[in-house]
Amino acid sequence: MTGHSNDDPLGFSRRAKSALLWGVVGALSFLVLVQGYALFVEPLVTITQGALVAVLVGIGAGIGSYLLEHRVAAWTSRRAE
């Protein structure tokens, strides 16, 4: 088994899709935090800077989740036993 789903037209594995989604969650979470800070205090960064940092945060979250997912799953299964 190659880890690819038969119904996925792009051929992404479940692990890659999960990492991509965690990257999106990380980027959007950063943008929400920046917007909240701007509403209550003052704008911390410009829109362009915020978008650039959000992309970097998303990439970091996606790579981190891809690299650590199997370790967390193994730790969880050992802990459940």
Buried (B, 14 or more C-beta within 10 A) or exposed (E): EEEEEEEEEEEBBEBBEBBBEBBEBBBEBBBEBBEEEBEEEEEEBEEEEBBEBBEEBBEBBBEBBBEEBEEEEEEEEEEEE
